[in-house]
Amino acid sequence: MKPLFAATLLPLGLAFAGTLPAQAAKPAPHAAPAPAHYATPVFAGQWAIMAMDPITVVANKATGPAERLLVTLPESLKKIVGQDHFSLARSSGTEWTGKQADLAVIFSLVSENSARLQIKGEGAHKLDLPLYRND
């Protein structure tokens, strides 16, 4: 190879080699976002249902495995469900669950201002309520 020809290729090779690490450092464009994790106080408060009295959610003062959300239904829902107080344990960063008698209850946050309450009884009985913050 002639020295002049080699001298012109060397800067091109260095410029090309400098771009590879920059391209490799970029994150994948379709990486899944990290799952949300809401602190316990974000779940607490009054949660409204259209044209009904609000559902009250209170967190106990315990931490760790003893931490609970206490959900109180209004009288109108108590008549449908058969009970009005539920104690739920954290099952994920967005969801609390509990089972009392023949009822399974799931309270989950969709965002800081909207939630979902699901109450499933034995058989096909199911109550699925979209809620919004009423504070």
C-alpha positions as CSV (number, residue, x, y, z in Angstrom):
1,M,0.0,0.0,0.0
2,K,1.3,3.4,-0.8
3,P,2.0,5.8,2.1
4,L,-0.2,8.5,0.7
5,F,-3.2,6.2,0.3
6,A,-2.7,4.7,3.8
7,A,-2.5,8.2,5.3
8,T,-6.0,9.1,3.8
9,L,-7.6,5.9,5.1
10,L,-6.3,6.2,8.7
11,P,-8.5,9.3,9.6
12,L,-11.6,7.6,8.1
13,G,-11.0,4.5,10.1
14,L,-10.6,6.4,13.3
15,A,-13.7,8.5,12.7
16,F,-15.8,5.3,12.0
17,A,-14.4,3.5,15.1
18,G,-15.4,6.5,17.3
19,T,-19.1,6.1,16.4
20,L,-19.5,2.5,17.4
21,P,-19.3,2.9,21.2
22,A,-21.8,5.8,21.1
23,Q,-24.3,3.7,19.2
24,A,-23.8,0.7,21.5
25,A,-24.6,2.9,24.6
26,K,-28.1,3.9,23.4
27,P,-30.9,2.0,25.2
28,A,-33.2,-0.2,23.2
29,P,-36.1,1.9,21.7
30,H,-38.7,-0.7,22.7
31,A,-37.6,-1.3,26.3
32,A,-40.5,-1.8,28.7
33,P,-41.1,0.9,31.3
34,A,-40.5,0.1,34.9
35,P,-43.7,-0.8,36.7
36,A,-45.2,1.9,38.9
37,H,-44.9,1.7,42.7
38,Y,-47.1,4.0,44.7
39,A,-46.4,4.8,48.4
40,T,-49.1,3.7,50.8
41,P,-50.4,7.2,51.6
42,V,-51.3,7.7,47.9
43,F,-53.9,5.0,48.2
44,A,-55.7,6.6,51.2
45,G,-58.5,9.0,50.9
46,Q,-62.1,9.3,49.6
47,W,-62.7,7.6,46.3
48,A,-65.9,8.5,44.4
49,I,-68.3,6.6,42.3
50,M,-70.7,8.4,40.0
51,A,-73.9,9.3,41.9
52,M,-73.0,7.4,45.1
53,D,-71.4,8.1,48.4
54,P,-67.6,7.8,48.4
55,I,-65.5,4.8,49.4
56,T,-63.1,5.5,52.3
57,V,-59.6,4.1,52.2
58,V,-57.4,4.4,55.3
59,A,-53.9,3.0,55.9
60,N,-53.0,1.6,59.3
61,K,-49.8,2.9,61.0
62,A,-47.9,-0.5,60.7
63,T,-45.1,-1.0,58.2
64,G,-43.8,-4.1,56.5
65,P,-46.0,-7.3,56.4
66,A,-48.5,-5.8,59.0
67,E,-49.2,-2.8,56.8
68,R,-52.9,-2.8,55.7
69,L,-55.4,-0.7,53.8
70,L,-58.8,-0.5,55.5
71,V,-61.6,0.0,52.9
72,T,-65.1,1.1,54.0
73,L,-68.0,0.9,51.5
74,P,-71.0,3.3,51.7
75,E,-74.3,1.9,52.9
76,S,-75.6,1.6,49.3
77,L,-72.8,-0.8,48.3
78,K,-73.0,-2.6,51.7
79,K,-76.5,-3.7,50.7
80,I,-75.2,-5.2,47.4
81,V,-72.0,-6.8,48.8
82,G,-73.2,-7.8,52.2
83,Q,-70.4,-6.2,54.2
84,D,-68.8,-2.8,54.3
85,H,-65.3,-3.2,55.9
86,F,-62.3,-4.9,54.2
87,S,-58.7,-5.2,55.3
88,L,-56.2,-5.5,52.4
89,A,-52.5,-6.3,52.2
90,R,-50.1,-5.0,49.5
91,S,-49.6,-7.4,46.6
92,S,-47.7,-5.1,44.2
93,G,-46.7,-1.5,43.8
94,T,-50.2,-0.6,42.4
95,E,-52.5,-3.2,44.1
96,W,-53.8,-4.3,47.5
97,T,-55.8,-7.5,47.9
98,G,-57.8,-9.3,50.6
99,K,-60.1,-12.2,51.2
100,Q,-62.9,-12.1,53.8
101,A,-65.5,-14.8,54.1
102,D,-66.5,-15.6,50.5
103,L,-65.4,-12.3,49.1
104,A,-62.1,-11.5,47.3
105,V,-61.3,-7.8,47.1
106,I,-58.7,-6.0,44.9
107,F,-58.0,-2.3,45.1
108,S,-55.6,-1.0,42.5
109,L,-54.4,2.4,41.3
110,V,-54.6,3.3,37.7
111,S,-53.0,6.7,38.4
112,E,-52.7,8.9,41.5
113,N,-56.3,10.2,40.8
114,S,-58.1,7.1,39.5
115,A,-58.5,3.6,40.9
116,R,-60.4,0.4,40.5
117,L,-62.2,-1.7,43.1
118,Q,-63.1,-5.3,42.3
119,I,-65.1,-7.5,44.6
120,K,-65.7,-11.1,43.6
121,G,-68.0,-13.4,45.4
122,E,-68.5,-17.2,45.1
123,G,-69.8,-18.2,41.6
124,A,-70.3,-15.5,39.0
125,H,-70.9,-12.5,41.4
126,K,-68.6,-9.7,40.6
127,L,-68.5,-6.0,41.3
128,D,-66.0,-3.9,39.2
129,L,-66.0,-0.2,40.0
130,P,-63.9,2.6,38.4
131,L,-63.2,5.2,41.0
132,Y,-61.8,8.7,41.0
133,R,-60.2,10.7,43.9
134,N,-62.8,12.7,45.8
135,D,-60.4,14.6,48.1
